[in-house]
Every structure is written in structure tokens, then in C-alpha cells.
Amino acid sequence: MSKTSSPPNPLYPNPNPSSVRATSCVCHTCGEKVTGAGQACQAMGNLYHTNCFICCSCGRALRGKAFYNVHGKVYCEEDYLYSGFQQTAEKCAICGHLIMEMILQAMGKSYHPGCFRCCICNECLDGVPFTIDVDNKIYCVNDYHRSVGLSVALLFSFSLLDARS
């Protein structure tokens, strides 16, 4: 089990551009006047309409969301990771979502550390000894021994019953 770092930290727009001077209340993208802080955000030193500050790939509004600036183009986090700019993008084998921060690698797969849990007690197994069964289900050591011990005892009981019949 190992952990590695993922992509560089994303940038975040300022959703409350109250610090913008009245003379600079023009959207950097469309050039029109921006009125009302609820319709604006500030990013990369510029003011934008909320509807103008969008991912260049998918068109998703980026106000209050992580974004990446690549050669002057703005990408949402997901498109940045899928676009090939970031080759370390991985999906969690449990939840299927992109892993944005620490990656826990075990059994040849990648996981969010919080998703790597015992299938019986749901204890997080990040940094904790674990084992798997023949179906590749993940167990904490205690639950595995309880589970296997119970299975062996039940099989032994059924074998004795069959032998008496």
C-alpha cells in the first residue's frame, strides 16, 4: 500500500468581488458592465460575469469552483485532469470518482484513502493492516479472522451432519 501526490493545487475564483474598484466593473470576457456582486466573480486579477467565467472545454460555470489556467485558457478541474495536461489523474476503484489529492494504491488499484474500508465494519483501512478474501473483498484483520473462522466452523458443522446421515 502506497500513497502518492496528485496534481498541482487548483485556483479558486473570488465569488465576492467587493474589492473591485468602480472604474474596473467591466467583464474581462465580454467587455460589458458588471452590476451586482451576485452576478460576478473575480479570478486571475480580472472581473467576470458569473456566466462568462466558464470552462473552455465543457462550458460549466466556475464561480466558487476549482479551476486551472493553462496558457490563458481556463479549465474546470475534471476537464483539466481528463485533457491530458495532467497525466496522474486516476479514478478510485471504490467510488469511481477522480482522485484529486492523496492516492492510496493497493492490490494494483487506486483509492481515495477514505474509500479504502473493511467490507464488514466499514473501518477506514488507510495505514492499517488489511487482507482480502478470494473474491477480493477488503477486510480489517479482525473481521477477516472472524469471518473465515465462522465459515470454517459452519463448514465443519455441516460436514459432521452429513457424515451422520
Sequence and secondary structure as in RCSB ss.txt:
>XXXX:A:sequence
MSKTSSPPNPLYPNPNPSSVRATSCVCHTCGEKVTGAGQACQAMGNLYHTNCFICCSCGRALRGKAFYNVHGKVY
CEEDYLYSGFQQTAEKCAICGHLIMEMILQAMGKSYHPGCFRCCICNECLDGVPFTIDVDNKIYCVNDYHRSVGL
SVALLFSFSLLDARS
>XXXX:A:secstr
 EEE  S   B  BS  TTS GGG B TTT  B  SGGGEEEETTEEEETTTSB TTT  B TTS EEEETTEEE
EHHHHHHTTS TT EE TTT  EE S EEEETTEEE GGG B TTT  B TTS EEE TT  EEEHHHHHHHHHH
HHHHHHHHHHHHHH 
